């Protein structure tokens, strides 16, 4: 029996493990979930850093 996970993981803010697996399947990604999660984490880190930098420039 398959049950969808409702809770978010620490992998990426607001993303459930099930959603990540669905994205992998939809996009034809054939790497390990851990590797894909690391890529998502890096993308999130870069996006948050860019947003923080933009916010700092607005304050200056």
C-alpha distance matrix in Angstrom:
0.0 3.8 6.6 10.1 12.7 15.7 18.2 20.6 21.3 24.8 24.5 25.8 26.9 24.7 22.0 18.4 16.8 14.3 17.5 19.2 16.7 16.9 20.7 20.8 19.1 21.4 24.4 23.9 24.1 23.8 24.5 22.6 20.7 23.4 26.2 25.0 24.6 28.1 29.4 27.9 29.4 32.7 32.7 32.1 34.8 37.3 36.6 37.1 40.2 41.7 41.1 42.7 45.6 46.1 46.1 48.7 50.9 50.9 52.0 54.9
3.8 0.0 3.8 6.7 9.5 12.6 15.3 17.3 18.2 21.7 21.2 22.3 23.4 21.1 18.3 14.8 13.3 10.6 13.7 15.6 13.2 13.3 17.1 17.4 16.0 18.1 21.1 21.0 21.1 21.1 21.8 19.9 17.8 20.6 23.3 21.7 21.2 24.9 26.0 24.3 26.0 29.3 29.1 28.4 31.3 33.6 32.9 33.4 36.6 37.9 37.4 39.1 41.9 42.4 42.5 45.1 47.2 47.2 48.5 51.3
6.6 3.8 0.0 3.8 6.4 9.1 11.9 14.4 15.7 19.4 19.4 20.2 20.9 18.4 16.0 12.5 11.7 9.3 12.3 14.6 13.1 13.3 16.8 17.8 16.9 18.7 21.6 22.1 21.9 22.4 22.7 20.7 17.9 20.3 23.2 21.5 20.4 24.1 25.3 23.2 24.5 28.0 27.8 26.6 29.5 32.0 31.0 31.3 34.6 36.0 35.1 36.7 39.7 40.1 40.0 42.6 44.9 44.7 45.8 48.7
10.1 6.7 3.8 0.0 3.8 6.3 9.3 11.3 13.0 16.7 16.6 17.0 17.4 14.8 12.4 9.0 8.9 6.3 8.9 11.6 10.8 10.7 14.0 15.4 15.1 16.5 19.2 20.2 19.9 20.9 21.1 19.3 16.2 18.5 21.2 19.0 17.8 21.5 22.5 20.1 21.5 24.9 24.5 23.2 26.2 28.6 27.4 27.7 31.1 32.4 31.4 33.1 36.2 36.5 36.3 39.0 41.2 41.0 42.1 45.1
12.7 9.5 6.4 3.8 0.0 3.8 5.8 8.0 9.6 13.4 13.8 14.4 14.7 12.4 10.3 6.7 7.0 6.1 8.7 10.9 11.1 11.9 14.5 15.9 16.5 17.9 20.2 21.3 20.4 21.4 21.0 18.7 15.3 17.0 19.9 18.0 16.1 19.6 20.9 18.4 19.2 22.9 22.7 21.1 23.7 26.5 25.5 25.3 28.6 30.3 29.2 30.6 33.8 34.3 33.9 36.5 38.9 38.7 39.7 42.6
15.7 12.6 9.1 6.3 3.8 0.0 3.8 6.6 9.5 13.1 14.0 13.9 13.2 10.4 9.5 6.7 8.8 8.3 9.5 12.2 13.3 13.6 15.7 17.8 18.6 19.4 21.6 23.3 22.5 23.9 23.4 21.3 17.7 19.1 21.8 19.6 17.3 20.6 21.8 18.8 19.3 23.0 22.5 20.4 23.1 25.8 24.4 23.9 27.4 28.9 27.5 28.8 32.1 32.4 31.8 34.5 36.9 36.5 37.3 40.4
18.2 15.3 11.9 9.3 5.8 3.8 0.0 3.8 6.5 9.9 11.5 11.7 10.8 8.7 8.4 6.1 8.4 9.5 10.6 12.4 14.1 15.1 16.7 18.4 19.9 21.0 22.6 24.3 22.9 24.2 23.2 20.8 17.1 17.7 20.5 18.7 15.8 18.7 20.3 17.3 17.2 20.9 20.9 18.4 20.7 23.8 22.6 21.7 25.0 26.9 25.5 26.4 29.8 30.5 29.6 32.1 34.7 34.5 35.0 38.1
20.6 17.3 14.4 11.3 8.0 6.6 3.8 0.0 3.8 6.8 8.2 8.0 7.2 5.7 5.4 4.4 7.1 9.3 9.5 10.4 12.9 14.2 14.9 16.7 18.8 19.7 20.7 22.6 20.9 22.5 21.1 19.0 15.2 15.4 17.9 15.9 12.9 15.5 17.0 13.9 13.6 17.3 17.2 14.7 16.9 20.0 18.9 18.1 21.4 23.3 22.1 23.0 26.3 27.1 26.5 28.8 31.4 31.4 32.0 34.9
21.3 18.2 15.7 13.0 9.6 9.5 6.5 3.8 0.0 3.8 5.2 6.6 7.3 7.6 6.7 5.7 6.5 9.9 10.5 10.1 12.5 14.7 15.1 16.1 18.6 20.0 20.5 22.0 19.8 20.9 19.1 16.6 12.9 12.5 15.1 13.8 10.4 12.7 14.8 12.3 11.4 15.2 15.9 13.7 15.4 18.7 18.3 17.5 20.4 22.7 22.0 22.7 25.8 27.0 26.6 28.6 31.3 31.7 32.3 34.9
24.8 21.7 19.4 16.7 13.4 13.1 9.9 6.8 3.8 0.0 3.8 5.7 6.7 8.7 8.6 8.9 9.4 13.1 13.3 12.1 14.8 17.2 17.0 17.6 20.6 22.0 21.9 23.4 20.8 21.9 19.5 17.0 13.6 12.2 14.5 13.7 9.9 11.2 13.6 11.4 9.4 13.0 14.3 11.9 12.8 16.4 16.5 15.2 17.7 20.4 20.0 20.2 23.2 24.9 24.4 26.0 28.9 29.6 29.9 32.4
24.5 21.2 19.4 16.6 13.8 14.0 11.5 8.2 5.2 3.8 0.0 3.8 6.8 9.0 7.6 8.3 8.1 11.7 11.5 9.5 12.2 14.8 14.1 14.4 17.6 19.0 18.6 20.0 17.2 18.4 16.0 13.8 10.5 9.2 11.0 10.0 6.2 7.7 10.0 7.8 6.4 10.1 11.4 9.8 11.1 14.4 14.7 14.4 16.8 19.2 19.2 19.9 22.6 24.2 24.4 26.0 28.5 29.4 30.2 32.4
25.8 22.3 20.2 17.0 14.4 13.9 11.7 8.0 6.6 5.7 3.8 0.0 3.8 6.3 5.6 8.0 9.1 12.1 10.7 9.2 12.7 14.4 13.1 14.3 17.5 18.1 17.7 19.7 17.4 19.2 17.3 15.9 12.5 11.8 12.9 10.8 7.6 9.1 9.9 6.7 5.8 9.3 9.4 7.1 9.3 12.3 11.9 11.6 14.5 16.5 16.2 17.3 20.1 21.3 21.4 23.5 25.8 26.4 27.5 29.8
26.9 23.4 20.9 17.4 14.7 13.2 10.8 7.2 7.3 6.7 6.8 3.8 0.0 3.8 5.7 8.6 11.0 13.6 11.9 11.5 15.1 16.3 15.2 17.0 20.0 20.2 20.0 22.5 20.5 22.6 20.9 19.5 16.0 15.5 16.6 14.5 11.3 12.7 13.3 9.9 8.8 11.9 11.4 8.2 10.3 13.2 11.9 10.9 14.2 16.1 15.0 16.0 19.2 20.0 19.6 21.9 24.4 24.6 25.4 28.1
24.7 21.1 18.4 14.8 12.4 10.4 8.7 5.7 7.6 8.7 9.0 6.3 3.8 0.0 3.8 6.7 10.0 11.7 9.8 10.6 14.1 14.6 14.0 16.4 18.9 18.8 19.3 21.9 20.5 22.8 21.7 20.3 16.7 17.0 18.3 15.7 12.9 15.1 15.5 11.8 11.7 14.9 13.8 11.0 13.7 16.2 14.3 13.7 17.3 18.6 17.1 18.5 21.8 22.1 21.6 24.3 26.6 26.4 27.4 30.3
22.0 18.3 16.0 12.4 10.3 9.5 8.4 5.4 6.7 8.6 7.6 5.6 5.7 3.8 0.0 3.8 6.6 8.3 6.4 6.9 10.3 11.0 10.6 12.8 15.2 15.5 16.1 18.5 17.0 19.2 18.2 16.9 13.2 14.1 15.5 12.7 10.3 13.1 13.4 9.9 10.7 14.1 13.2 11.1 14.2 16.6 15.2 15.3 18.7 20.0 19.1 20.8 23.7 24.2 24.2 26.8 28.9 29.0 30.2 32.9
18.4 14.8 12.5 9.0 6.7 6.7 6.1 4.4 5.7 8.9 8.3 8.0 8.6 6.7 3.8 0.0 3.8 5.3 5.2 6.4 8.8 9.9 10.8 12.6 14.5 15.4 16.6 18.4 17.0 18.7 17.8 16.0 12.2 13.5 15.6 13.2 10.9 14.2 15.1 12.1 12.9 16.5 16.1 14.4 17.2 19.8 18.8 18.8 22.1 23.6 22.8 24.3 27.3 27.9 27.8 30.3 32.6 32.6 33.7 36.5
16.8 13.3 11.7 8.9 7.0 8.8 8.4 7.1 6.5 9.4 8.1 9.1 11.0 10.0 6.6 3.8 0.0 3.8 5.5 5.1 6.3 8.7 9.9 10.6 12.5 14.3 15.4 16.5 14.8 15.9 14.8 12.7 9.0 10.5 13.0 11.0 9.0 12.7 13.9 11.7 12.8 16.3 16.4 15.4 18.0 20.6 20.1 20.5 23.4 25.1 24.8 26.3 29.0 29.9 30.1 32.4 34.6 35.0 36.2 38.7
14.3 10.6 9.3 6.3 6.1 8.3 9.5 9.3 9.9 13.1 11.7 12.1 13.6 11.7 8.3 5.3 3.8 0.0 3.8 5.4 5.1 6.2 8.7 9.8 10.6 12.2 14.2 15.3 14.4 15.7 15.5 13.9 10.5 13.0 15.3 12.8 11.8 15.6 16.3 14.0 15.8 19.1 18.6 17.9 20.8 23.1 22.3 23.0 26.1 27.4 26.9 28.8 31.5 32.0 32.3 34.8 36.9 37.0 38.4 41.0
17.5 13.7 12.3 8.9 8.7 9.5 10.6 9.5 10.5 13.3 11.5 10.7 11.9 9.8 6.4 5.2 5.5 3.8 0.0 3.8 5.4 5.0 6.2 8.6 9.8 10.4 12.1 14.0 13.4 15.5 15.6 14.7 11.4 13.8 15.2 12.1 11.3 14.9 14.8 12.1 14.3 17.3 16.2 15.5 18.9 20.7 19.5 20.5 23.8 24.6 24.1 26.3 28.9 29.1 29.5 32.3 34.0 34.1 35.7 38.4
19.2 15.6 14.6 11.6 10.9 12.2 12.4 10.4 10.1 12.1 9.5 9.2 11.5 10.6 6.9 6.4 5.1 5.4 3.8 0.0 3.8 5.4 5.1 6.3 8.7 9.9 10.6 12.2 10.7 12.7 12.2 11.4 8.0 10.4 11.5 8.3 7.7 11.4 11.3 9.1 11.5 14.4 13.7 13.5 16.7 18.5 17.9 19.1 22.0 23.0 23.1 25.1 27.4 28.0 28.8 31.3 33.0 33.5 35.1 37.5
16.7 13.2 13.1 10.8 11.1 13.3 14.1 12.9 12.5 14.8 12.2 12.7 15.1 14.1 10.3 8.8 6.3 5.1 5.4 3.8 0.0 3.8 5.4 5.0 6.3 8.7 9.9 10.5 9.4 10.6 10.8 9.9 7.2 10.5 11.8 9.2 9.6 13.3 13.3 12.0 14.5 17.2 16.7 17.0 20.0 21.7 21.4 22.8 25.5 26.5 26.7 28.8 31.0 31.7 32.6 35.0 36.6 37.2 38.9 41.2
16.9 13.3 13.3 10.7 11.9 13.6 15.1 14.2 14.7 17.2 14.8 14.4 16.3 14.6 11.0 9.9 8.7 6.2 5.0 5.4 3.8 0.0 3.8 5.4 5.1 6.1 8.5 9.8 10.0 12.1 13.2 13.2 10.8 14.1 15.0 11.8 12.5 16.1 15.5 13.7 16.6 19.1 17.9 18.2 21.5 22.9 22.0 23.6 26.6 27.1 27.1 29.5 31.7 31.9 32.8 35.5 37.0 37.2 39.2 41.6
20.7 17.1 16.8 14.0 14.5 15.7 16.7 14.9 15.1 17.0 14.1 13.1 15.2 14.0 10.6 10.8 9.9 8.7 6.2 5.1 5.4 3.8 0.0 3.8 5.4 5.0 5.9 8.3 8.2 11.2 12.2 12.8 10.6 13.6 13.5 9.9 11.0 14.2 12.8 11.1 14.4 16.4 14.8 15.5 19.0 19.8 19.0 21.0 23.8 24.0 24.3 26.9 28.8 28.9 30.2 32.8 34.0 34.4 36.6 38.8
20.8 17.4 17.8 15.4 15.9 17.8 18.4 16.7 16.1 17.6 14.4 14.3 17.0 16.4 12.8 12.6 10.6 9.8 8.6 6.3 5.0 5.4 3.8 0.0 3.8 5.6 5.3 6.0 4.9 7.4 8.5 9.5 8.1 11.4 11.1 7.9 10.0 13.0 11.7 11.1 14.5 16.2 15.2 16.5 19.6 20.4 20.2 22.4 24.8 25.3 26.0 28.4 30.1 30.6 32.1 34.4 35.6 36.4 38.5 40.5
19.1 16.0 16.9 15.1 16.5 18.6 19.9 18.8 18.6 20.6 17.6 17.5 20.0 18.9 15.2 14.5 12.5 10.6 9.8 8.7 6.3 5.1 5.4 3.8 0.0 3.8 5.5 5.2 6.2 8.1 10.4 11.6 10.7 14.3 14.2 11.5 13.6 16.7 15.5 14.9 18.2 20.0 18.9 20.1 23.3 24.1 23.7 25.9 28.4 28.7 29.3 31.8 33.6 33.9 35.3 37.8 38.9 39.5 41.7 43.8
21.4 18.1 18.7 16.5 17.9 19.4 21.0 19.7 20.0 22.0 19.0 18.1 20.2 18.8 15.5 15.4 14.3 12.2 10.4 9.9 8.7 6.1 5.0 5.6 3.8 0.0 3.8 5.6 7.8 10.7 13.1 14.7 13.6 17.0 16.5 13.3 15.3 18.2 16.4 15.3 18.9 20.4 18.6 19.9 23.3 23.6 22.8 25.3 27.8 27.7 28.1 31.0 32.6 32.5 34.0 36.7 37.6 38.0 40.4 42.5
24.4 21.1 21.6 19.2 20.2 21.6 22.6 20.7 20.5 21.9 18.6 17.7 20.0 19.3 16.1 16.6 15.4 14.2 12.1 10.6 9.9 8.5 5.9 5.3 5.5 3.8 0.0 3.8 5.5 9.0 11.3 13.6 13.0 16.0 14.7 11.5 14.1 16.3 14.0 13.6 17.3 18.2 16.4 18.2 21.4 21.4 20.9 23.7 25.9 25.6 26.5 29.4 30.6 30.6 32.5 35.0 35.7 36.4 38.9 40.7
23.9 21.0 22.1 20.2 21.3 23.3 24.3 22.6 22.0 23.4 20.0 19.7 22.5 21.9 18.5 18.4 16.5 15.3 14.0 12.2 10.5 9.8 8.3 6.0 5.2 5.6 3.8 0.0 3.8 6.2 9.4 12.1 12.4 15.6 14.2 11.8 14.9 17.0 15.1 15.4 19.0 19.8 18.6 20.7 23.5 23.6 23.6 26.4 28.4 28.3 29.4 32.2 33.3 33.6 35.6 37.9 38.6 39.5 42.0 43.7
24.1 21.1 21.9 19.9 20.4 22.5 22.9 20.9 19.8 20.8 17.2 17.4 20.5 20.5 17.0 17.0 14.8 14.4 13.4 10.7 9.4 10.0 8.2 4.9 6.2 7.8 5.5 3.8 0.0 3.8 5.9 8.7 9.3 12.1 10.5 8.3 11.7 13.5 11.8 12.6 16.0 16.7 16.1 18.3 20.9 21.2 21.6 24.2 26.0 26.3 27.7 30.1 31.3 31.9 33.8 35.9 36.8 38.0 40.2 41.8
23.8 21.1 22.4 20.9 21.4 23.9 24.2 22.5 20.9 21.9 18.4 19.2 22.6 22.8 19.2 18.7 15.9 15.7 15.5 12.7 10.6 12.1 11.2 7.4 8.1 10.7 9.0 6.2 3.8 0.0 3.8 6.8 8.8 11.5 10.0 9.2 12.6 14.2 13.3 14.7 17.7 18.4 18.4 20.7 22.9 23.4 24.3 26.7 28.3 28.9 30.4 32.6 33.8 34.7 36.6 38.5 39.5 40.9 42.9 44.5
24.5 21.8 22.7 21.1 21.0 23.4 23.2 21.1 19.1 19.5 16.0 17.3 20.9 21.7 18.2 17.8 14.8 15.5 15.6 12.2 10.8 13.2 12.2 8.5 10.4 13.1 11.3 9.4 5.9 3.8 0.0 3.8 6.5 8.3 6.5 6.7 10.1 11.2 10.9 12.8 15.2 15.9 16.6 18.8 20.6 21.4 22.7 24.8 26.2 27.2 28.9 30.7 31.9 33.2 35.0 36.6 37.9 39.4 41.2 42.7
22.6 19.9 20.7 19.3 18.7 21.3 20.8 19.0 16.6 17.0 13.8 15.9 19.5 20.3 16.9 16.0 12.7 13.9 14.7 11.4 9.9 13.2 12.8 9.5 11.6 14.7 13.6 12.1 8.7 6.8 3.8 0.0 3.8 5.3 5.3 6.4 8.6 10.1 11.0 12.6 14.3 15.7 16.9 18.5 20.1 21.6 22.9 24.5 26.0 27.5 28.9 30.4 31.9 33.5 34.9 36.4 38.1 39.6 41.1 42.7
20.7 17.8 17.9 16.2 15.3 17.7 17.1 15.2 12.9 13.6 10.5 12.5 16.0 16.7 13.2 12.2 9.0 10.5 11.4 8.0 7.2 10.8 10.6 8.1 10.7 13.6 13.0 12.4 9.3 8.8 6.5 3.8 0.0 3.8 5.5 5.1 6.0 8.6 9.9 10.4 12.0 14.2 15.2 16.1 18.0 19.9 20.8 22.1 24.0 25.6 26.6 28.1 30.0 31.4 32.5 34.2 36.1 37.3 38.7 40.6
23.4 20.6 20.3 18.5 17.0 19.1 17.7 15.4 12.5 12.2 9.2 11.8 15.5 17.0 14.1 13.5 10.5 13.0 13.8 10.4 10.5 14.1 13.6 11.4 14.3 17.0 16.0 15.6 12.1 11.5 8.3 5.3 3.8 0.0 3.8 5.5 5.0 6.2 8.8 9.9 10.4 12.4 14.3 15.1 16.2 18.4 19.9 20.8 22.3 24.3 25.6 26.6 28.4 30.2 31.2 32.6 34.6 36.1 37.3 38.9
26.2 23.3 23.2 21.2 19.9 21.8 20.5 17.9 15.1 14.5 11.0 12.9 16.6 18.3 15.5 15.6 13.0 15.3 15.2 11.5 11.8 15.0 13.5 11.1 14.2 16.5 14.7 14.2 10.5 10.0 6.5 5.3 5.5 3.8 0.0 3.8 5.4 5.1 6.4 8.8 9.8 10.7 12.6 14.3 15.3 16.8 18.6 20.0 21.1 22.8 24.5 25.8 27.1 28.9 30.4 31.6 33.3 35.0 36.4 37.8
25.0 21.7 21.5 19.0 18.0 19.6 18.7 15.9 13.8 13.7 10.0 10.8 14.5 15.7 12.7 13.2 11.0 12.8 12.1 8.3 9.2 11.8 9.9 7.9 11.5 13.3 11.5 11.8 8.3 9.2 6.7 6.4 5.1 5.5 3.8 0.0 3.8 5.4 5.1 6.3 8.6 9.9 10.6 12.3 14.2 15.5 16.6 18.3 20.0 21.2 22.6 24.3 25.8 27.2 28.6 30.3 31.8 33.3 34.9 36.5
24.6 21.2 20.4 17.8 16.1 17.3 15.8 12.9 10.4 9.9 6.2 7.6 11.3 12.9 10.3 10.9 9.0 11.8 11.3 7.7 9.6 12.5 11.0 10.0 13.6 15.3 14.1 14.9 11.7 12.6 10.1 8.6 6.0 5.0 5.4 3.8 0.0 3.8 5.4 5.0 6.1 8.6 9.8 10.4 12.1 14.2 15.2 16.2 18.1 19.9 20.9 22.2 24.1 25.6 26.7 28.3 30.2 31.5 32.8 34.7
28.1 24.9 24.1 21.5 19.6 20.6 18.7 15.5 12.7 11.2 7.7 9.1 12.7 15.1 13.1 14.2 12.7 15.6 14.9 11.4 13.3 16.1 14.2 13.0 16.7 18.2 16.3 17.0 13.5 14.2 11.2 10.1 8.6 6.2 5.1 5.4 3.8 0.0 3.8 5.4 5.0 6.2 8.6 9.7 10.3 12.3 14.2 15.2 16.3 18.3 19.9 20.8 22.3 24.3 25.5 26.7 28.6 30.3 31.5 33.0
29.4 26.0 25.3 22.5 20.9 21.8 20.3 17.0 14.8 13.6 10.0 9.9 13.3 15.5 13.4 15.1 13.9 16.3 14.8 11.3 13.3 15.5 12.8 11.7 15.5 16.4 14.0 15.1 11.8 13.3 10.9 11.0 9.9 8.8 6.4 5.1 5.4 3.8 0.0 3.8 5.4 5.1 6.2 8.6 9.8 10.7 12.3 14.2 15.3 16.6 18.4 20.0 21.1 22.7 24.4 25.8 27.2 28.9 30.5 31.9
27.9 24.3 23.2 20.1 18.4 18.8 17.3 13.9 12.3 11.4 7.8 6.7 9.9 11.8 9.9 12.1 11.7 14.0 12.1 9.1 12.0 13.7 11.1 11.1 14.9 15.3 13.6 15.4 12.6 14.7 12.8 12.6 10.4 9.9 8.8 6.3 5.0 5.4 3.8 0.0 3.8 5.4 5.1 6.1 8.5 9.9 10.5 12.2 14.1 15.4 16.4 18.2 19.9 21.1 22.4 24.3 25.8 27.1 28.7 30.5
29.4 26.0 24.5 21.5 19.2 19.3 17.2 13.6 11.4 9.4 6.4 5.8 8.8 11.7 10.7 12.9 12.8 15.8 14.3 11.5 14.5 16.6 14.4 14.5 18.2 18.9 17.3 19.0 16.0 17.7 15.2 14.3 12.0 10.4 9.8 8.6 6.1 5.0 5.4 3.8 0.0 3.8 5.5 5.0 6.0 8.6 9.8 10.4 12.1 14.2 15.2 16.3 18.1 19.9 20.9 22.3 24.3 25.7 26.9 28.7
32.7 29.3 28.0 24.9 22.9 23.0 20.9 17.3 15.2 13.0 10.1 9.3 11.9 14.9 14.1 16.5 16.3 19.1 17.3 14.4 17.2 19.1 16.4 16.2 20.0 20.4 18.2 19.8 16.7 18.4 15.9 15.7 14.2 12.4 10.7 9.9 8.6 6.2 5.1 5.4 3.8 0.0 3.8 5.4 5.0 6.2 8.6 9.9 10.5 12.3 14.2 15.2 16.4 18.3 19.9 21.0 22.6 24.5 25.9 27.1
32.7 29.1 27.8 24.5 22.7 22.5 20.9 17.2 15.9 14.3 11.4 9.4 11.4 13.8 13.2 16.1 16.4 18.6 16.2 13.7 16.7 17.9 14.8 15.2 18.9 18.6 16.4 18.6 16.1 18.4 16.6 16.9 15.2 14.3 12.6 10.6 9.8 8.6 6.2 5.1 5.5 3.8 0.0 3.8 5.5 5.2 6.2 8.6 9.9 10.7 12.3 14.3 15.4 16.6 18.4 20.1 21.3 22.8 24.6 26.1
32.1 28.4 26.6 23.2 21.1 20.4 18.4 14.7 13.7 11.9 9.8 7.1 8.2 11.0 11.1 14.4 15.4 17.9 15.5 13.5 17.0 18.2 15.5 16.5 20.1 19.9 18.2 20.7 18.3 20.7 18.8 18.5 16.1 15.1 14.3 12.3 10.4 9.7 8.6 6.1 5.0 5.4 3.8 0.0 3.8 5.5 5.1 6.1 8.5 9.9 10.5 12.2 14.1 15.3 16.4 18.3 20.0 21.2 22.7 24.5
34.8 31.3 29.5 26.2 23.7 23.1 20.7 16.9 15.4 12.8 11.1 9.3 10.3 13.7 14.2 17.2 18.0 20.8 18.9 16.7 20.0 21.5 19.0 19.6 23.3 23.3 21.4 23.5 20.9 22.9 20.6 20.1 18.0 16.2 15.3 14.2 12.1 10.3 9.8 8.5 6.0 5.0 5.5 3.8 0.0 3.8 5.5 5.2 6.1 8.6 9.9 10.5 12.2 14.2 15.3 16.4 18.4 20.1 21.2 22.7
37.3 33.6 32.0 28.6 26.5 25.8 23.8 20.0 18.7 16.4 14.4 12.3 13.2 16.2 16.6 19.8 20.6 23.1 20.7 18.5 21.7 22.9 19.8 20.4 24.1 23.6 21.4 23.6 21.2 23.4 21.4 21.6 19.9 18.4 16.8 15.5 14.2 12.3 10.7 9.9 8.6 6.2 5.2 5.5 3.8 0.0 3.8 5.5 5.1 6.1 8.6 9.9 10.5 12.3 14.2 15.3 16.6 18.5 20.1 21.3
36.6 32.9 31.0 27.4 25.5 24.4 22.6 18.9 18.3 16.5 14.7 11.9 11.9 14.3 15.2 18.8 20.1 22.3 19.5 17.9 21.4 22.0 19.0 20.2 23.7 22.8 20.9 23.6 21.6 24.3 22.7 22.9 20.8 19.9 18.6 16.6 15.2 14.2 12.3 10.5 9.8 8.6 6.2 5.1 5.5 3.8 0.0 3.8 5.5 5.2 6.2 8.6 9.9 10.6 12.3 14.3 15.5 16.7 18.6 20.3
37.1 33.4 31.3 27.7 25.3 23.9 21.7 18.1 17.5 15.2 14.4 11.6 10.9 13.7 15.3 18.8 20.5 23.0 20.5 19.1 22.8 23.6 21.0 22.4 25.9 25.3 23.7 26.4 24.2 26.7 24.8 24.5 22.1 20.8 20.0 18.3 16.2 15.2 14.2 12.2 10.4 9.9 8.6 6.1 5.2 5.5 3.8 0.0 3.8 5.4 5.1 6.1 8.5 9.8 10.5 12.3 14.3 15.4 16.6 18.6
40.2 36.6 34.6 31.1 28.6 27.4 25.0 21.4 20.4 17.7 16.8 14.5 14.2 17.3 18.7 22.1 23.4 26.1 23.8 22.0 25.5 26.6 23.8 24.8 28.4 27.8 25.9 28.4 26.0 28.3 26.2 26.0 24.0 22.3 21.1 20.0 18.1 16.3 15.3 14.1 12.1 10.5 9.9 8.5 6.1 5.1 5.5 3.8 0.0 3.8 5.4 5.1 6.1 8.6 9.8 10.5 12.4 14.3 15.5 16.7
41.7 37.9 36.0 32.4 30.3 28.9 26.9 23.3 22.7 20.4 19.2 16.5 16.1 18.6 20.0 23.6 25.1 27.4 24.6 23.0 26.5 27.1 24.0 25.3 28.7 27.7 25.6 28.3 26.3 28.9 27.2 27.5 25.6 24.3 22.8 21.2 19.9 18.3 16.6 15.4 14.2 12.3 10.7 9.9 8.6 6.1 5.2 5.4 3.8 0.0 3.8 5.5 5.1 6.2 8.6 9.9 10.7 12.5 14.5 15.6
41.1 37.4 35.1 31.4 29.2 27.5 25.5 22.1 22.0 20.0 19.2 16.2 15.0 17.1 19.1 22.8 24.8 26.9 24.1 23.1 26.7 27.1 24.3 26.0 29.3 28.1 26.5 29.4 27.7 30.4 28.9 28.9 26.6 25.6 24.5 22.6 20.9 19.9 18.4 16.4 15.2 14.2 12.3 10.5 9.9 8.6 6.2 5.1 5.4 3.8 0.0 3.8 5.4 5.1 6.2 8.7 9.9 10.7 12.6 14.5
42.7 39.1 36.7 33.1 30.6 28.8 26.4 23.0 22.7 20.2 19.9 17.3 16.0 18.5 20.8 24.3 26.3 28.8 26.3 25.1 28.8 29.5 26.9 28.4 31.8 31.0 29.4 32.2 30.1 32.6 30.7 30.4 28.1 26.6 25.8 24.3 22.2 20.8 20.0 18.2 16.3 15.2 14.3 12.2 10.5 9.9 8.6 6.1 5.1 5.5 3.8 0.0 3.8 5.4 5.0 6.2 8.7 9.9 10.7 12.6
45.6 41.9 39.7 36.2 33.8 32.1 29.8 26.3 25.8 23.2 22.6 20.1 19.2 21.8 23.7 27.3 29.0 31.5 28.9 27.4 31.0 31.7 28.8 30.1 33.6 32.6 30.6 33.3 31.3 33.8 31.9 31.9 30.0 28.4 27.1 25.8 24.1 22.3 21.1 19.9 18.1 16.4 15.4 14.1 12.2 10.5 9.9 8.5 6.1 5.1 5.4 3.8 0.0 3.8 5.4 5.1 6.3 8.8 10.0 10.8
46.1 42.4 40.1 36.5 34.3 32.4 30.5 27.1 27.0 24.9 24.2 21.3 20.0 22.1 24.2 27.9 29.9 32.0 29.1 28.0 31.7 31.9 28.9 30.6 33.9 32.5 30.6 33.6 31.9 34.7 33.2 33.5 31.4 30.2 28.9 27.2 25.6 24.3 22.7 21.1 19.9 18.3 16.6 15.3 14.2 12.3 10.6 9.8 8.6 6.2 5.1 5.4 3.8 0.0 3.8 5.4 5.1 6.3 8.8 10.1
46.1 42.5 40.0 36.3 33.9 31.8 29.6 26.5 26.6 24.4 24.4 21.4 19.6 21.6 24.2 27.8 30.1 32.3 29.5 28.8 32.6 32.8 30.2 32.1 35.3 34.0 32.5 35.6 33.8 36.6 35.0 34.9 32.5 31.2 30.4 28.6 26.7 25.5 24.4 22.4 20.9 19.9 18.4 16.4 15.3 14.2 12.3 10.5 9.8 8.6 6.2 5.0 5.4 3.8 0.0 3.8 5.4 5.1 6.4 8.9
48.7 45.1 42.6 39.0 36.5 34.5 32.1 28.8 28.6 26.0 26.0 23.5 21.9 24.3 26.8 30.3 32.4 34.8 32.3 31.3 35.0 35.5 32.8 34.4 37.8 36.7 35.0 37.9 35.9 38.5 36.6 36.4 34.2 32.6 31.6 30.3 28.3 26.7 25.8 24.3 22.3 21.0 20.1 18.3 16.4 15.3 14.3 12.3 10.5 9.9 8.7 6.2 5.1 5.4 3.8 0.0 3.8 5.4 5.2 6.4
50.9 47.2 44.9 41.2 38.9 36.9 34.7 31.4 31.3 28.9 28.5 25.8 24.4 26.6 28.9 32.6 34.6 36.9 34.0 33.0 36.6 37.0 34.0 35.6 38.9 37.6 35.7 38.6 36.8 39.5 37.9 38.1 36.1 34.6 33.3 31.8 30.2 28.6 27.2 25.8 24.3 22.6 21.3 20.0 18.4 16.6 15.5 14.3 12.4 10.7 9.9 8.7 6.3 5.1 5.4 3.8 0.0 3.8 5.4 5.2
50.9 47.2 44.7 41.0 38.7 36.5 34.5 31.4 31.7 29.6 29.4 26.4 24.6 26.4 29.0 32.6 35.0 37.0 34.1 33.5 37.2 37.2 34.4 36.4 39.5 38.0 36.4 39.5 38.0 40.9 39.4 39.6 37.3 36.1 35.0 33.3 31.5 30.3 28.9 27.1 25.7 24.5 22.8 21.2 20.1 18.5 16.7 15.4 14.3 12.5 10.7 9.9 8.8 6.3 5.1 5.4 3.8 0.0 3.8 5.5
52.0 48.5 45.8 42.1 39.7 37.3 35.0 32.0 32.3 29.9 30.2 27.5 25.4 27.4 30.2 33.7 36.2 38.4 35.7 35.1 38.9 39.2 36.6 38.5 41.7 40.4 38.9 42.0 40.2 42.9 41.2 41.1 38.7 37.3 36.4 34.9 32.8 31.5 30.5 28.7 26.9 25.9 24.6 22.7 21.2 20.1 18.6 16.6 15.5 14.5 12.6 10.7 10.0 8.8 6.4 5.2 5.4 3.8 0.0 3.8
54.9 51.3 48.7 45.1 42.6 40.4 38.1 34.9 34.9 32.4 32.4 29.8 28.1 30.3 32.9 36.5 38.7 41.0 38.4 37.5 41.2 41.6 38.8 40.5 43.8 42.5 40.7 43.7 41.8 44.5 42.7 42.7 40.6 38.9 37.8 36.5 34.7 33.0 31.9 30.5 28.7 27.1 26.1 24.5 22.7 21.3 20.3 18.6 16.7 15.6 14.5 12.6 10.8 10.1 8.9 6.4 5.2 5.5 3.8 0.0
